[in-house]
Amino acid sequence: MKNSIKLDKNGYYGEFGGKYIPETLMNELEKIDQAYHHLKTDPKFQEELTDLLRNYANRPSLLYYAKNMTDDLGGAQIYLKREDLNHTGAHKINNVLGQALVAKHLGKTRLIAETGAGQHGVATATVAALLGMSCEVFMGKEDTDRQRLNVYRMELLGAKVHSVTSGSMVLKDAVNATMQEWASRVDDTFYLMGSAVGPYPFPEMVHDFQSVISKETKIQLAAQKHQLPDMVVACVGGGSNAIGSFADFIDDPTVQLVGAEAAGRGIDTKDTAATIELGSTGIFHGMKSIFLQDENGQINPVYSISAGLDYPGVGPEHSALAKANRAQYVGITDDEAVNAFEYIAKQEGIIAAIESCHAVAYVQKIAPKMRKDQIIVCTLSGRGDKDVSSVLKYKGVDLDV
């Protein structure tokens, strides 16, 4: 099982991964690949990154025992990995700091990025401001409407936000637009990929930079409970926070890994984004992975209340983990996620991102079925201030913020 999910020299996790991109970008990817594999073993680079994570991003993030949820659900002990407490309010800062330092090493002065819920865009704009780089963010018009607060935050930080009006005007279309922009201007520009997707070496970089989540979790839980968790749960769109949450536990067979996908209005409807449950193998956005597509390989429209999970594919490492039965992926509906959004707020005084609440919803289901001596770690990938308006609108209340 382990061999099928190890990254090979060609950038594949088993059958998934690779580089499926225009020739104009191949040389640039090779430069990034060479630079990254030099830097990841460079003590000075690691020292600079560690310093920024600790003294700028506010790591290590808290591993919090959710006593009220544990008592209320009556089963497994629940711990929350609080990525929502990071600077910028999400896990995205971990990867952005790492990739921006790679860009700086390559002599790039301009960062471009795609974003769905806006958290990756905010993190990219933040780091661009810190490092004195220019920044442009591509975001589907549907998402700019849903996430107006984050659009303003990006602009406040000095970024230019492009509202993408092609296709379904959501995350996949933002990725398309960013890829096109990158292909037209590689000399001074670095595409800072926000999730564990895209052509190699992006999935590897995102895995490595986000693995700080699980590395900290393992150390923190050992200090508190002197054991490994029985289960780790995280939401999955493209899959960056989940791969970070899983990374240091993949080779621990006693730890169950569960990714909560966005089932939207239900996996038996067309209004869903449950990729691994419903998808098939294909090639899109520079990678071979699992996608929601028709019999001709055309990408299907997808839907979720969550802009951050509204993506028709998943990163290649997640596809490999699913195929190897090392991780389980479950669909969570909008209704279940909204219920979890309100539940965790009332139980623990935490307003969590609607993305994260897909994972919380699964915890609500599974914890009562587990023993009291078992432990679940659930990653809260971000905070939910940005989602209050969308959740209220979903419930039929119009809040102008």
Buried (B, 14 or more C-beta within 10 A) or exposed (E): EEEBBEBEEEBBBBBBBBBBBEEEBEEBBEEBBEBBEEBBEEEEBBEBBEEBBEEBBBBBBBBBBBEBBBEBBEBBBBBBBBBBBBBBBBBBBBBBBBBBBBBBBBEBBBBBBBBBBBBBBBBBBBBBBBBEBBBBBBBBBBBBBBBBBBBEBBEEBEBEBBBBEEBBBBBBBBBBBBBEBBBEEBEEBBBBBBBBBBBBBBBBBBBBBBBBBBBBBBEBBEEEBEEBBBBBBBBBBBBBBBBBBBBBBBEEEEBBBBBBBBBBBBBEEEBBBBBBBBBEBBBBBBBBBBBBBEEEEEBBBBBBBBBBBBBBBBBBBBBBBBBBEBBBBBBBBBBBBBBBBEBBBEBBEBBBBBBBBBBBBBBBBBBEEBEEEBBBBBBBBBBBBBBBBBBBEBEEEEEEE
